[in-house]
Amino acid sequence: MTRLTILRAVPLIALLSLAACGDESQKPAAQQPTPEVGVVTLKPREAKISTVLPGRVVAYQVSEVRPQVTGILLKRDFVEGAEVKEGDLLYEIDPVQYKAALASAEAAVQRAEATLVSVKLKAARKTQLLQTNAASQQDVDDAVAAYKQGEADLNAAKANRDTAAISLDRTKVTASISGRIGKSTITPGALVTASQATAMTTIQQLDPVYVDLDQSTSEMERLRSQVAGGQLKRPAGGVEVELLMENGKAYAQKGKYGFTDTSVNENTGSVSSRAIFANPDRALLPGMYVRARIVAGIDSAAILVPQRAVSRNPLGQAVAMFVDKDGKIEQRTLETGEEIDGNWLVRSGAKAGDRLVVEGTQKARAGAAVKTVEVEVDPATGLTVNPSRQAEARPAAATRED
């Protein structure tokens, strides 16, 4: 082939290449497959509506042990931190002066009794002599008055004896309640005084215990209005209380709701309430911080959505993906309430019959058409029972095509 022939062929090849490119550009682009998502159709169901409140453990009873007589402490009769019963001996105070006081009071009683015998006989004789005019009426009146005085003196002496006996008895300090006793603030040999400001020790009854809770007035009024409006109904067995420990685990014993205070805390705007819990293992100690889940009512037509199907937008609002009647993805903002067994209670933004996307949300784009596969969600946990494997496997293929 001559050089002239080659030069003439080059423009022809270029034209053919342009024509081929033009034909290729006219071909339609390959269509992306319609993504597949797993959906669940929302249905109303009965749910226990609860609220979680912060609280503190408080001893059922507290007794600060103080001496009621003055004296030198001779002995401590308990082990610090042990369980004591009502009436157990705790301390012994030197009783010497109180024994002497009791002996003196008993002698005064005996003296008053002897005096009373004498004036009683004298009054009787004067009364007999008056009948024979051997004594005047004045003598009789004086004798009767002396007898009355003798009776009063005897009663006073007996009262003093009882007081002395009580004081002697109080030299033995006993437990006024049953419970766990704390550390002793004094030691033998120390001087204690009657009704001193410093307690000798403290006894706390720890089974059962109280849990004091705080609830905002707005939350309390919301629940009351829902009950009054018929949206919630009271549990048949009364208000249930479940305790959540600091580690997030539930306390083994269920509690009973006690009462709600009659006034609002001006500083916090909250209302105090109280629940009572059995504490056989002493797992709850006074001052411990806990949270209490209170079942305030039952919603017979609650709308629950699995937590994993709900995310948060930049504004912190709860959002979820739904499939509308045209088979397209729709993103909605939800107003959620409390968490119930792995689900969110929806107050607004979703209703019965809506199709919620629970699988393949990473492929779902607002306004995009999708294929749906109905999946089943365990209402007790919010977890999928029969997940769509195609919906789970599709994202990797879609990524390769992109």
C-alpha positions in Angstrom: 0.0 0.0 0.0 1.4 3.3 -1.0 1.8 6.2 1.4 -0.9 8.2 -0.5 -3.4 5.4 0.0 -2.6 5.3 3.8 -3.1 9.0 4.1 -6.5 8.8 2.4 -7.6 5.9 4.6 -7.0 7.8 7.9 -9.9 10.2 7.6 -12.2 7.4 6.6 -11.3 5.4 9.8 -11.9 8.5 11.9 -15.3 9.0 10.4 -16.3 5.4 11.0 -15.2 5.7 14.7 -17.3 8.8 15.2 -20.3 7.1 13.7 -19.9 4.2 16.0 -19.7 6.4 19.0 -22.8 8.2 17.9 -24.7 4.9 17.6 -23.5 3.9 21.1 -24.6 7.1 22.7 -28.1 6.6 21.3 -28.5 3.3 23.2 -30.6 3.5 26.4 -28.7 3.2 29.7 -29.1 0.0 31.7 -31.9 0.3 34.2 -31.1 -0.1 37.9 -33.1 -2.9 39.6 -35.9 -1.7 41.9 -34.6 -2.0 45.5 -36.4 -4.4 47.8 -37.2 -3.5 51.4 -38.8 -5.4 54.3 -41.9 -3.8 55.7 -44.3 -4.5 58.6 -47.9 -3.3 58.6 -48.6 -1.5 61.8 -51.5 -2.8 63.9 -52.9 -1.4 67.2 -52.3 -3.6 70.2 -52.6 -3.5 74.0 -49.6 -2.1 75.7 -48.8 -1.1 79.3 -48.0 2.6 79.4 -45.3 3.3 81.9 -43.1 6.1 83.1 -39.6 6.0 84.5 -39.0 8.2 87.6 -35.8 8.8 89.6 -35.8 7.9 93.2 -33.9 7.3 96.4 -34.2 4.4 98.8 -35.4 5.3 102.3 -35.5 3.1 105.4 -38.9 1.9 106.4 -38.2 3.0 110.0 -35.3 4.9 111.6 -34.5 5.0 115.3 -31.8 7.2 116.7 -30.8 5.8 120.0 -30.2 8.4 122.8 -29.8 8.0 126.5 -32.7 9.0 128.7 -30.6 9.2 131.9 -27.3 10.7 132.8 -24.3 8.5 133.8 -21.1 6.7 132.8 -21.5 4.2 130.0 -20.4 0.8 131.4 -20.9 -1.6 128.4 -21.9 -1.9 124.8 -23.9 -5.1 124.2 -24.2 -5.3 120.3 -22.1 -5.9 117.2 -22.0 -2.9 114.9 -23.7 -3.6 111.6 -25.6 -6.6 113.0 -29.4 -7.2 112.9 -31.1 -6.5 116.2 -34.6 -7.1 117.4 -37.0 -4.8 119.3 -36.1 -5.0 123.0 -32.5 -6.2 122.6 -30.0 -4.7 125.1 -27.7 -2.2 123.5 -25.9 -0.2 126.2 -25.6 -0.3 130.0 -25.2 2.9 132.0 -23.9 2.9 135.6 -27.0 2.3 137.8 -25.6 2.9 141.3 -27.2 6.3 141.9 -30.5 5.2 140.4 -30.6 2.1 142.6 -30.1 4.4 145.7 -32.8 6.8 144.5 -35.2 3.9 144.1 -34.4 2.6 147.6 -35.1 6.1 149.0 -38.4 6.3 147.2 -39.5 2.9 148.5 -38.7 4.0 152.0 -40.8 7.1 151.5 -43.7 4.9 150.4 -43.4 2.8 153.5 -43.3 5.9 155.7 -46.4 7.3 154.0 -48.2 4.0 154.5 -47.4 3.9 158.2 -48.6 7.5 158.7 -51.8 6.8 156.8 -52.6 3.9 159.2 -52.3 6.2 162.2 -54.4 9.0 160.8 -57.0 6.6 159.5 -57.5 5.1 163.0 -57.6 8.6 164.6 -60.3 9.7 162.2 -62.3 6.6 163.0 -62.1 7.2 166.8 -63.0 10.9 166.5 -66.1 9.9 164.4 -67.2 7.5 167.1 -66.7 10.1 169.9 -68.7 12.6 168.0 -71.8 10.3 168.3 -71.5 10.5 172.2 -70.6 14.2 172.2 -67.2 13.3 173.5 -65.5 15.1 170.6 -66.4 18.2 168.8 -67.1 18.4 165.1 -63.9 20.4 164.6 -61.9 17.5 166.0 -63.6 15.1 163.6 -63.0 17.4 160.6 -59.3 17.8 161.5 -58.9 14.0 161.8 -60.6 13.4 158.4 -58.5 16.1 156.7 -55.3 14.5 158.2 -56.4 11.1 156.7 -57.0 12.7 153.3 -53.6 14.3 153.5 -52.0 10.9 154.4 -53.6 9.3 151.3 -52.2 12.1 149.1 -48.8 11.7 150.6 -48.8 8.0 150.0 -49.8 8.5 146.3 -47.0 11.0 145.9 -44.5 8.6 147.4 -45.6 5.8 145.1 -45.3 8.1 142.1 -41.8 9.1 143.1 -41.0 5.4 143.5 -42.3 4.6 140.0 -40.2 7.5 138.6 -37.1 6.1 140.3 -37.8 2.7 139.0 -38.2 4.0 135.5 -34.9 5.9 135.7 -33.2 2.7 136.9 -34.7 0.7 134.1 -33.5 3.3 131.6 -29.9 2.6 132.5 -30.3 -0.4 130.2 -30.7 1.1 126.7 -32.7 -1.3 124.5 -33.7 -1.3 120.8 -37.0 0.4 120.1 -37.4 -1.2 116.6 -36.0 -4.3 114.8 -33.5 -3.6 112.0 -29.8 -3.2 111.2 -27.8 -1.2 113.7 -25.0 1.2 112.7 -21.8 2.1 114.3 -21.5 3.3 117.9 -20.6 6.9 118.4 -19.5 6.4 122.0 -17.4 3.9 123.9 -17.6 2.5 127.5 -16.3 5.0 130.0 -17.8 8.0 128.3 -20.3 10.2 130.1 -23.8 10.4 128.5 -26.5 12.8 129.3 -30.2 12.5 129.1 -31.6 13.4 125.7 -28.3 14.5 124.3 -28.1 15.9 120.8 -25.7 13.2 119.5 -27.2 9.8 119.0 -25.4 6.8 120.5 -26.2 4.7 117.4 -28.9 4.4 114.7 -31.2 1.4 113.9 -32.8 1.2 110.4 -35.5 -1.2 109.4 -34.5 -2.4 105.9 -37.2 -4.9 105.1 -39.3 -3.5 103.6 -37.9 -0.2 102.4 -39.5 2.9 100.8 -38.5 4.4 97.5 -39.2 8.2 97.2 -39.9 9.2 93.6 -40.2 12.6 91.9 -42.5 13.2 88.9 -43.0 16.4 86.9 -46.4 18.0 87.1 -46.7 18.1 83.3 -46.1 14.3 83.1 -48.6 13.7 85.9 -51.2 15.8 84.3 -50.7 14.2 80.9 -51.3 10.7 82.3 -54.3 11.9 84.3 -55.9 13.4 81.2 -55.3 10.2 79.2 -57.0 8.2 82.0 -59.9 10.7 82.3 -60.3 10.7 78.5 -60.5 7.0 78.2 -57.3 6.6 76.2 -55.7 4.8 79.2 -57.4 2.5 81.7 -56.1 1.7 85.1 -54.5 -1.8 85.6 -56.8 -4.3 87.2 -54.4 -5.2 89.9 -53.5 -1.6 90.8 -50.4 0.5 89.8 -47.3 -1.7 89.3 -43.8 -0.5 90.2 -40.6 -2.1 88.9 -37.2 -1.0 90.2 -34.2 -0.5 88.0 -30.8 -0.6 89.6 -27.8 1.6 88.8 -26.4 -1.1 86.6 -29.7 -1.2 84.5 -30.9 -4.5 85.8 -34.4 -4.9 87.2 -34.8 -5.6 90.9 -36.2 -9.0 91.6 -39.1 -7.8 93.9 -42.1 -5.9 92.5 -43.2 -2.9 94.5 -46.5 -1.4 95.6 -47.4 2.2 94.9 -48.0 4.0 98.2 -49.1 7.6 97.9 -48.6 10.9 96.1 -47.7 14.0 98.1 -50.3 16.8 98.4 -47.9 19.7 97.4 -45.5 20.6 94.6 -41.8 21.3 95.2 -41.4 24.9 94.4 -37.7 24.5 93.4 -38.1 21.6 91.0 -41.7 21.7 90.0 -42.2 18.0 90.8 -44.4 16.0 93.0 -43.1 13.4 95.4 -44.6 9.9 95.6 -43.6 6.8 97.5 -43.5 3.1 96.7 -42.7 0.2 99.1 -40.5 -2.8 98.2 -39.6 -6.0 100.0 -35.9 -6.2 100.8 -35.2 -9.7 102.2 -31.6 -9.8 100.9 -30.8 -6.2 102.0 -29.8 -5.3 98.4 -31.4 -1.9 98.8 -29.7 0.4 101.2 -30.9 3.9 102.3 -29.6 6.7 100.1 -29.1 4.4 97.0 -30.1 6.0 93.7 -32.6 4.0 91.6 -35.1 4.4 88.9 -38.7 3.1 89.1 -40.8 2.1 86.1 -44.4 2.8 87.0 -47.2 1.2 84.9 -49.7 4.1 84.9 -52.3 2.6 82.6 -53.1 0.3 79.7 -53.5 1.6 76.1 -55.7 -0.9 74.2 -54.9 0.6 70.8 -51.2 1.5 71.0 -49.1 1.9 67.9 -45.6 0.5 68.5 -42.7 0.6 66.1 -39.4 -1.3 66.5 -36.6 0.9 67.8 -34.2 -0.2 65.0 -36.5 1.3 62.4 -36.3 4.7 64.0 -33.4 7.1 63.6 -32.7 10.7 64.4 -32.4 13.7 62.1 -29.9 16.6 62.6 -32.6 18.3 64.7 -32.8 15.3 67.0 -36.3 14.4 65.9 -37.3 10.8 65.5 -37.8 9.8 61.8 -38.7 6.5 60.1 -39.3 5.3 56.5 -42.7 4.3 55.3 -44.0 3.0 51.9 -47.0 4.9 50.7 -49.9 3.7 48.6 -48.0 4.3 45.4 -45.1 2.1 46.5 -42.7 4.9 47.1 -40.6 5.7 50.1 -41.9 8.4 52.5 -39.9 9.7 55.4 -41.9 10.9 58.4 -41.2 12.7 61.6 -42.6 10.8 64.6 -43.5 11.9 68.1 -42.4 9.0 70.3 -43.1 8.2 73.9 -41.7 5.6 76.2 -39.8 2.5 75.3 -41.8 -0.7 75.5 -39.9 -4.0 75.0 -37.6 -2.8 72.3 -40.3 -0.7 70.6 -41.2 3.0 70.7 -44.7 4.1 71.5 -45.8 6.5 68.8 -48.0 9.4 69.8 -48.2 10.9 66.3 -46.8 10.4 62.9 -47.9 6.8 62.3 -51.3 5.0 62.4 -52.7 1.6 62.0 -52.3 0.2 58.4 -49.1 2.1 57.6 -46.3 0.1 56.1 -43.1 0.7 58.1 -39.7 -0.1 56.6 -37.8 -2.3 59.0 -35.2 -3.9 56.6 -33.2 -2.3 53.8 -33.5 1.2 55.1 -30.0 2.0 53.8 -31.4 1.5 50.2 -34.5 3.5 50.8 -34.5 7.1 49.5 -37.4 9.4 49.9 -39.6 9.4 46.8 -38.0 6.3 45.3 -40.1 3.3 44.2 -39.4 0.1 46.0 -40.5 -3.5 46.1 -41.8 -4.6 49.4 -41.6 -7.9 51.3 -43.8 -8.3 54.3 -41.9 -9.5 57.3 -43.0 -10.5 60.8 -41.8 -8.7 63.9 -42.0 -10.2 67.4 -44.2 -7.7 69.4 -42.5 -8.6 72.6 -39.0 -7.7 71.5 -39.3 -5.7 68.3 -37.0 -8.1 66.5 -37.7 -9.6 63.0 -38.9 -13.2 63.1 -38.6 -14.0 59.3 -36.1 -11.5 57.8 -36.0 -11.0 54.0 -32.7 -12.4 52.9 -32.9 -10.6 49.6 -33.4 -7.3 51.4 -30.3 -8.0 53.5 -28.1 -9.2 50.6 -29.1 -6.5 48.1 -27.0 -3.5 49.4 -23.7 -5.2 48.4 -24.9 -5.8 44.8 -26.2 -2.2 44.6 -22.9 -0.9 45.7 -21.0 -2.8 43.0 -23.4 -1.5 40.3 -22.9 2.1 41.6 
